[in-house]
Amino acid sequence: MVLDVKGGEGKTRGEFAIGASATLIAAAVIAVLFAPALLGAGQFMYRDTGRMHAPMKKFLAEEMARGRFPEWNPYSGLGEPLVAGAVNSVQHPFNLLLLVLPFDAGFKAWTLLAYLVAACGGYVWGRALGRSFAAALLAGLGFAVSGALVSVSDNLTYLAAYAAIPWVLAAAQAFAERGGPARLAGVAAASAFCAAAGDPQSWACAVLVGAALPVLGGERGARSAAARRAFAAAGAALVGAVPFLLPVALWVPFSTRTAALTGAELSAWNLHPLRLLEVVVPGLFRSDPADPLVGPFQAYCGSSLTAIPWFLSVYVGATVIVLAVAAVRRSAGAAWVAAAAALFAWASLGPSGGLDRVLGWLPLTSRFRYSEKLFVWPALLLPMAAAFGVDAVSRDARRARAVAWAAGGGALVALVVAAACALGSEALAEAVARPGPGLGPARALVSNAQAAMTHVALVLALLALGAVAVARGRAGARGAGLLAAIAVLDAAAAGPSAYVLGTSDRGAPPLAAALASEGASARTVTPFTMREDRWPELSRVESTWRWGYRTLMASWNVPMHLDNSLVYAGLHEARYARLVAALDMAKLVPALGTWGFGYVVVPGDPGNAARAGVPPPAHVVATDPELPAYLVEMPHRPRAYLESRVAVTDADGAFRFATSAPREGSVVEVPLPMALASPPGTARITVDVPGHTEVETRGDGPALLVLNDALVPGWTARLDGRPVPILATNWVARGVLVPGGVHQVEFRYRTPGLLAGWMLGAAGAVGLCAWGLLRRRRSATASPVASVG
């Protein structure tokens, strides 16, 4: 057996009924935790969920409702891949909710369902490890309501990926124990579900941990068999994930991820060491619930390594830690799980913990960023270790008494600290303010400590009482359920402080209506930063987000079908990103006119357009008087046009052309086979939907059709139905040579690797089916002696 698994009963009807009960309990707990979202108008709109996921999910829903599979986003810069960009989870099955429900309801259901999936996955993994019903439910709910997972309501990509992790671990555990094609198919399915979320890092960690834990925690005599099955499980996981990972892998070489990470990128979002206190002390560095990124956190933890926290909370639970420690002393399985949690907690510190110094010899560490994300693993593994503790304590009176003493002592210490914070708050604030953070943040820190330690004292006292009841036999068969309920209550009570609800913007902004009339030429630059204080009645984040929405910033612009020069995506197109990075605002804004960007959003006063490099006088097209903000037209080329002044150069020359001023004509990076006519003629866009553009050209002679959309792998062109090559034009755009006369040029995008990935996945599924049929046939013809699968 692996990781202290007890018993070997199969998945009977009774087990499925018990699983249904666990699902209902988990759903009830999650409904209570997120009651403000379920019962009110508040929506999950905080940080990336509000800026990227909500508008992009609305765009995906519209595309799917029109019968189009969304592979291309034409409204981000010069266009960005969607499937290959991963972060928008285009292939995730939860997107079906956006088709069958009104968008706001579907989007909310998308988020809440992820928590139920996480809870059920943790429960199933606990059962696979031989835990009792109550202990397994603690493992699932302890993860689902942990501070780290509740915090990730602000980023649906990671929420969906994290929710799938315990399913990968459960499937790998089941296959490691009993083998068989059905269980191997379960590994592939769980892996596919995790990979579909769009976070390859979480998927890779899940596969590695899922393969390693059964081997490390297994009995010595069975480790060789477990190792063989671990390799098979890893292979099946890769096959299951290929349809989702192959397009991403093929896109990465053309994205910004090929460049070395900067020092700022490497140092961003690493868990500050002081925040490890928040594992057992909830909300210690938190400030205003509606604006948690200021106050004590920035005063005490806002170092050069961490400007703002990735997780609003990293609370796992004081009761969870006590139960986990109780299990580690007696259980090898719990010890391995806890050791993995400690390893990930250390890694989440990033440079603060010396990760770069210790593991700098590994090639992948130079590409690894946002180490704080790794703390989701302690949030998953520590409740599982506590599940081992619940089973051990509920069966052993001696161990229950030890837990009672530990929890009671901890409760007394917490109560003393809370009383000291209440009685000597001002003196303590002055003491902790002396290093320099200021008296205001120090007072907030002391107030947070008082509330947090009161919470810790109460839950540890409850755990002590529960352990006493178990030790004296008063809890009976319900001892495990009592201890598990206390631990879940501990984490769930702190959960509401880990998420922030906002409001959905209604109606099109005033500037959007003016741009909508421009059709294909409605390309906008929003060069000025968002204001966080425009609406003082709102939180800082909500005020900032409303400003971005009304000034058409990315990605709010996407559902409006308006193109903005800003790119807010996971994997940026490398050439366009290099162009933007090479120029300051005063040079970049007029430069973007070369690629069809003809409007600038200017706040405050139309005269500010000069600061962005737009030559006076400012031609105001539309006004938003509330901000105020102005839509100013600037000189620009059309999105599609015929060009005869074409020079041939290499990539370096094309980049110099793109970043120089003034620009005349165009450049291509391959020799031209013919002379071009002058004047060239006209070009008109006749079809323009995401991933499909058609242009009608009219001219007296050969010319270069320039379409100011991104040239990336996956685009093909046809001239009057015949395939023609696309030329790299003006560094980032597409060019096609067209003869004189009237012609139709069609551009289509298909995600590289998408079809091949699904074919490989289907081949793997066929192979598993064939193995299952062969295995069944052999079993039918074998002797009555039970065979080992």
N, C-alpha and C positions, 0 to 999 in steps of 0.2 A: 504494500500500500504506500501511497505517497502523502507526505505532509500530514502524518498522523490521522489519516482517514480511518474512521471507525465504521465497521459494517460494510455490507456490499449489496444491499437491496436495490433492485432496479427501479426504474421510473414507472411505477404502477399508476393505476387510475387514482388511487388514494393520494399519491405524491402530486399528481397534477391538480387535484382538488385542493390540497394544502398550498400549492403554488398559487392557485387562484385566490385563496384567502390572503396570502402574502401580498398579492397585487392590490387587492382591495384595501388592505391596511396601509400599504405604501401610498396609494392614491389619496386616502383620507388625510394622511400626515402632510403630504405635499399640498393638498388643497387648503389646509389650515395655514401652512407656512406662506402660501402665495394668495391668501384670501383677498388682500387689497387688489391684486391683479384680476382675480376671478370675479369679484363682486363690484368693482369700480371701473371707471373709464381709464384708469392708468394703464399705460402700455410700456413694454420693455423697450426703452429708447435711450438708455444710458450708453455713452461712449460709442464704441464701434457698432453696437446694435442699432443705435439711432442714426449714425452718420453713414454707415455702409450697408448693413444687412437689411434694414427695413426698406430703404429705397430700392436696393438691388433685388430683394425678394419680390417686391411689387412689380418690378420689370420682368422677372422670371415668370411670375404668375400671368402677366399680360401676354407674354410670348407663348406660353403653353396654352392659354385659352384661345389663342389664334391658330393653334395647331402647329406651331414652330418650335423645334427643339433649340433652346437658346445656347448657341456656341460662341457668339461674338457680341461684344458691347461696343457699339460705334460712338458712344457718347462720352468716352473717357479718353482725353487727349486726342490722338489720331486713331483710336480704336484699340481694344485689348481683348485677348482670348478670355472666355469665361470658363469653359471646361478645363482647359490647360492651366488657367490661373488658379485653380483649386479652391481658393478661399470662399467662393460663393456657393459651394456645395450643390452644384447644378444637378448632379445625378443622385442626390440623396432622396430616399423615398418619402421623407417628411414633406417634401415640396408638393406632394399630392394634396395635402391639407389646404394649400393655397388655391387649389382648383375647386374643391368641394365646399369650401366655407367662404364667407365674406372675408376680405383681406385681413382686417384687424383681428377678427376671431381666429382665422387660420394662422396668423403670425403668432398670436398669443398661445394657441394650441401647440404650434411648432416648438415653442420654448418649454412649455410645461410638460409636454410629452417626453422631452429629453430627460427631465428629472425622474419621471416614472420609469423610463427605460434604464436609467442609471441605478435606481433602487432595485428594480427587478434583476438586473445583471449582477449586482453585488450579492443579492439573495441566492441566485442560482450558483454563483461561484462558491458561496459559503456552503451550500448543500453538496456541491461537488467535492469540497474538502471535508465532508463528513460532519458538518456542524448541525446542531439541532435547529428546529424551526425558528425559535426565538433568536438564537445566536446568529443565524444566517440573515434574519431580518434586520438585526442590528448592523451587520456588515453592509447590507444594501442601503438602509436608510441613513446609517451613520455617514456613508459616502455622499448620498444624495443631498442631505441637508447640511453638510460640512460648509464652513465658510468659503473654502476655495471653490467648490462647485457652484454654490449659490452666487458667488461673485461673478461667475462666468456667464450669467444672464446678459452681461454686457458685450458678449462676443459669441454669436451662434456657431461659428466654425469650431471653436474649441469646445463649446458646450456639447455639441453633437459628437465630437471625437471622444471626449472624456466619458460621455455616457455609454459609449460602445466598448470601452476598455475592459470592464469586468466581464463582458460577454466573451471577449477573446480569451481571457484568462480561464473562464469556466470551460469553454470548449476545448482549450489545450489541456486542461486538467483531466477532463473526461476521456479524451483520446489517450493521454499518457497512461491512464489506469487500465483501460479496457480495449483500446484499439478499435479497429473496424472501420469500414468505408463510410458508414453513416456518421460516425463521430468525426472522422476526418473531414467530411463534407460540412459538418457543423463548424469546424475551425475555419474553413474557407468562407462560409457564409458570415460568420462573426467578423472575420478580417475584412470582408468586402464592406460590411456595414460601417466599420470603423474608418476605412479608407475613403468611403464616399463622403465623409464629413469634410474632407479637404485639408487635413493637417497631417502630412506624411510623418512628421516627427512623433506625434502621439501614436500613430499606427506602428512605426518601427519600434518604439519602446514597448508597446503592448505585445508585439510578436516576440521580442527578445525576452521579456519577463515571463510571458506565457510559456516559452520553451524552456527557460532556465529553472524556474521555481520547482516544477515536478522532479527535475533531475537532482537539484541541490537538496531538496527536502525529503527525497525518497529514501527508503531503506537501502543499505549498501548493496545488498545482493540483487536488488532490482534496478539499480541505477543504469546499468548498461542497456537494458531493454528500454528504460525511460529515455535514455539519450538517443537511441535509434528512433523512437517515436517522436522525440523533440525535433529531430531533423525533418521527419516526414511532416510534422505539424507546421514547421516553418515554411516548407515547400508549398503545402496546401494554402497557407496564409498568403503567400506571394501570388499564387495562381488566382485566389479569390480577389486580391486587390489589384491585379493587373489592369482591368478596365478603367480604374480610377487613377492609378499611379503612372501608367505608361504615357498618357498625354502630358502629364506634368513633367516627367523626366525628359521628354523630347522638347518641351518648351523652355526648360531651365537654361540651356546654353544660350538662348536668345534673350534672356531676361537679365535684370540687374543682379541676380544672385550669382552670376559668374564672376563678379568683381569681389575683391577682398573686402571684408567688413571693415568699416572705419572704427576708430577708437570709441566714438560716440555710440555706434551701433552695438559694439561688444559690451559696453558698460551700461546700456539701457536695460531697465527692468530685470534687475537682479534682487532677490529678496534681501533686504537689509537684515543683518544679524540680530538687531534689537527686536525685529518682528517675530523671532522665534518665541518670544515671550507670549505672543498672541495665540500660540498653539493652545495654551491652557488659560489665558487671560483674555477674554473676548473684547475687541474694540478698544484696546489700550491707547492706540495712537489715532483714533478716529475723531473727527470734529463734527460739524453740522451734518445730520443724516442726509440732507439734500445736497450737500456739497462736501464730500468727504476727502477731497484732495488737498485741503489746506489745513492749517492749524498744527496740532501736535505732530502729525506725520511729517510735514515739510520741515518743522523745526528740529525734530530729533532724528528723522530717517531720510530726509531729502538731501542726500549727499550727491556727489558727482556720479555715483553708481545708480542712483534711483531718484528720478525727478518726481515721479508719481508712482503709486503702487499698481502692479498688474492685478493683484487680488485685493479687493477692499477688505477682505477678512481671510485669515488663515486659521481660524479657530477650528480645532478638531474636537476638543472636549476634555475637560479635566477628568471626567469619569472614564472616558475612553482610554486615556493614558494609564490610569490606575488599573483598569482591567487588562490592558495590554501587558503591563509590567507583570501582573500576576500570572499571565499565561507564559511569558517568555522564560520564566524560571523553571518551568516544568515541561514545556512542549518544544520539541525541536522544530516542528512546523511553524509555530508562532514565532520562534526565534528567527527563522529565516525571513518570515514576512516582516518582522520588526526591523531586522537588519537592512532589508531592502528599503524600508521607509526611511531609516536613518541615512542611507546612502543618497537617496533622492533629495532629502532635506538639505544635506550638505551641498549637493550639486546645484540646488536652487539658489544658493548664495552667490554663485558665479565667481567673479573676481574677489568678492569679499571673503569667500571661503577658500580661495586659492585653487579653484578648479583649473584655471588656465596654467598655473605653475605645475600642478601635479600631473595633469593629463595633456600638457602642451605637445607631447610627442605624438598624440593621435591626430591624424589628418583632419578628421571631422570637427575637432574642437575649434579650428580656425574659422569654421562656417557656422558655428553654433551661437545663437543669440537668444535673448529673452529667457535667461535661465530660470527666472521666477516661475515660469509655466510648469516646471518640473515639480513644484510643490503639490500639484494635484495628486501625485503618487503617494506621498504620506497621507493625504486626505482619504485615499482609497485603502491603503495597506494598514494603517493604524486601526480603523474600525474592524478590519478582518482579524488583526491580532487580538483585539478586544473580544471578538466573537469566540476565539479559542478560550479566552479568559472566562467568559460567561459560562461556557460549558464546564470548564474545570472547577470554577467556584461553586456552581450550583450542585455539583456532585461530591464536593469535599468540604465538610464542615470546618476542618482545620484551615483550609485555604480561605474559606469565607470569613473566618475570624480575622485572618491576616489582612484581608481587604477592608474589613470593617475598621480595624485599627488605623490602617493607612489613610483611608478616606476620612475617618473622623479627625485624625491629626491634621490632615490637609484642610479640612473645613475650619478647624480652630485657628490655624495660621491665617487663612483667608479672612476670617471674621475679624481678627486682630488688625490686619492691614486695612480692611475696610473701615473699621472704627477709627483708626489713626488718621486716615484720609478725611473722615468726616469731622473729627474733633480738632485736628491741626491742619486744616486745608491750606490756610494762608501761609503758615510757616513752612509747610512742605513745598508749596508752590515757589516760595522765595528761594528755598534750598535748591530745587531742581532747575531754577531759572539762572543760577549763578554762572554756569558755563557759557551763557550767552544767547539762548533761544528767545528770551523775552518772557515777561510775566504772564501775558495772555495765553500763549501755548502751554506754559507750565501749569496754570490754573486748570485749563482744559484737561491736561494729562492727569492731574490729581483727581479731578472729577470723574474722568473715565476709569481710573484705578478703583475709586470707591464703588462705582456701579458694577464694574467687572468682578471685583473680589467679593462683593455681596452675592453675585450670581454664582461664583465658584463655591462659596461657602454653603449656599443652599443646596446645590446639586451634589456636592460631596457629602453633605449631611444626609441627604436622601439615599445616596449609595451606601453610606455606613449603616443606616437603618435597614435597608434592603439586605445587606450582607448579614447583619445580625439575625434577621428573620430567617434567612437561608441556613445559617449556622445552627439555629435552634430548631430547625425543622418546621417552622410555622408557615413557610411559603409552600411547602409540599412540592408537588410536581410543577408548580408555577414559578419556581425560583428563578429559572433562566429567563422566563418572560418578564419577571419583575426587574431584574438587573438590566436586561436589554431595554426595557421601556424607560428606565431612569437615564440611561446613556443617550437614547434617542431624544428624550425630552431636553437634556442638557444642550445638545447641538442645535436642536430645532428652536429653542428659546432664543438663541443668539442669531439665528438665521435671518430674521427680518432686517437686521442692520447691514447685511451683506449685499442687498440689492436695492436699486433705485428705480422708481417708475417715473415716467415722463408722460407727455401728451403728444399725440400725433398732430402734425400741421395739417390744416384743412384748406383746400382751395389753392389755386395757382397763384404764385406771387405776382405782383403787378408787372415786374420786368419780364416775366415769362410770356405773358400774352403778346407783348411787342415782338419778342423773338420768334414766337410760334408762326407768325405771319411770314417770316423769312424763309421757312422751309429748310431746304438742304444747306442754305448759307448761314443758318443760325448758329454760328460758332462764337463762343464767348471766352474771354479771359477775365478771371477774378483775382487780381494780383495782390489785393490788400488783405491783411489778416482779419480774422473774425473778432468781434467785440464781445467781451464777456459781461459788460456792465450796462448794456443798452436797455434792458428791461429789469430794473432792480427788484421787481416783485417776483421774478423767477430766480431759480438757482443759477449759479455761474455757468454750469454746463448747459442748462436749458436755454439760457439767454444766448450763449454762444451758438448753440445749434440752430436756434431760430434765425439768427443773423446769417448763418451759412445757407440755410434753406432759402431765405428770401433774396440772397445775392447769387443764387444758382450755383453754389459751390458743389464740388464732387462729394458724395455720390447722389446728393439730393436732386441733381439735375437729370439723372438718368430716367426716372419715370416720366419726366416732362418731355422726353425725347429732344432734349437740347444738349448740344455738345459743349463741354467746358474743357479748357486746356489742362486743368488739374487732373492728375491721375491718383485715385485712391484705391489701390488694389494690392494683392499680395505679391505678385510677380510682375514688376513693371517691364515694359519693352525697353531693351537696353539702349538703343540708339536715341529714342526720343528722350529718355531720362538723361542721357549724357548731354544732349542739346540743352535741356532745361537747366541742368546744373552748371553749364559753362557760362551762362549769361546772367547778369544782375537784372533786376526788374525793369530798369529804364531801357535796357537793350533787348530783353527777352520779349516784352509786350509787342513792340513794333516788329520784331523779327518774326513773331508768330503769324503776322499778316501774310507772310510768304506761303503759309500752309492753310490759308483760308479763314483764319480767326479774324473776325471783322468788328467785334464789339467788346468794350471794356466796361465792367461794372465799377463805378467810382463812388465811394462813400463821401458824405459830408458836403462837398462842393464840386461842381463840374470842373473847376480849375485844377483839381487834384489829378486830372487826367495827364497833365504835363509831367507830374512826378513819375507816371508810368511810361513816359516816353512818347505819348501821343501828341503830335504837333498841334498847336492851337490854330484856329479857334475850335473849341469842343462842340461837336454836333450832337446834341442830346436827343436821343430817340424816344426814351421813356423815362419816367420818374417813379420812384417809390417814396412818397412824401413822409412816411412814418419813420424811416431809418435816419435821415434821408439817404437815398442812393440814386445814382443816375446811370442810365445805359448810354454810353458814348460810342459813336461809330468811329472806326479808324481805318486808314488805308489798308487794303488787303487784296490778295488775288482771289479769284473764284475757287470753289472747291474742285471743280473740274474745268479744264481749259486745254486748248491746243497750243503747242509751243513749237516755234521753229528755231529759236536762238538756243541751241543746245551744244554744250561743250562736253567732251569726254575726259574723265578724270578717274583717280582711284579713290579708295575709301577716305584716305586722309584729305585729299583735295575736296571731296564732297563735304566733309565736316568743316573745313575752312570756309567753304561757300556758305554753309548753313549758319555759321557764327559771324560772318562778315557783314558789312553794310557799306553802301547800299548793294542790293542784289539785283542783277538783271539777267534775264533768261533763266536757263535751267542747266543742271549737270546730270549726267548719267555715268554709271561705273562700268559700262561695257562699250565696245566700239559700235558705231552705228553703221548698218549695211547700206544706207542710202542717204542722199542729200534731201534736206527738208525744204518744204515750200514756204514762201513768205509772200503775203500774210498767211498764217496757218489755217484759219477758219474758226469754227465755233464748236462748242461741246455743251450738251444739255443732259442732265441727269433725268432719266425717265422712270427708273425703278430704284427705290431706296428703302430697303428693309434690312434689319440686322443680318449680316452675313451674305447679303445679295444686293449688288448695285449694278445697274445698267446705264450706259451713257451712249447717247446718240451723237455722232460727230458728222460735221459737214465741212468740206474743204476742197480747194482746187488742186491740192497736191499732197504728198506725204508730210506727215507731221507727227509730233510726239503728244499723245494724250497724257496729260498729267492729272492723276486723281489724288488729291491731298488726303489720302487715308493711309494708315500704317501698312507697310510691306513686311509681313512676317510669314513664316512657313505655314502652309495651309491654304493660302489664297491662290486661285487659278484664274486665268483670263481666257475668254473666247472672243474672237473677232468674227462676227457674222456666223457664229456656230462652230468655227474652227479654233482649236487650241493655239494660243500664242504666248510667247514668254512675257513675263512681267519684268521690267527693268527697274533697278534701284535708282530712284530719281530724287534729287535734292536732299540726299542723306536719309530721309525717312519716308518718302512718298512712293507711289507706284507710277510707273510709266509704261505705256504700250504704244508701239509704232503703228500708225494707221495710214492707209493709202488715201488718195483724194476721193471725193465723192461722199455719199451718205452711207454710214456704217453704224453697226450696233456692237458695242463692246460690253461684254458681261463679265462681272467679277463675282466669284463665289468662294465661300470659306467653308472648309471642312477641317475639324480638329485632327491634326496628325496623331496617329496612334490610337484614336478612339475605337475605330472599327477593329483594328488588329488586337487591341486589348480585349475587346468583347469576344473575338474569335478564340483567343488563347484561353480566356475564362471558360468559354463553352467547351473547348477541347478538354480542359481539366475536369469539367462536370461530366462529360461523356466518359472520361477515363475512370472517374470514381463510380459511376453507374456500372460500367463494365466490370470493375473489380468487385462490386457488391453482388452482381449476378453470378460471377465466377465463384465467389466465396459461398454463396447460397447453394450453388450446384454441388460444390465439393462437400458441403455439410450434409446435403441430402444423400450423397453416395458414400459418406464415411461411416465408420462403425458407430454404434450407439454411445460410445465414450465421448464425453463433452470435449470439444476442441477449444483451444485457447486462441483468441483472435488477436 
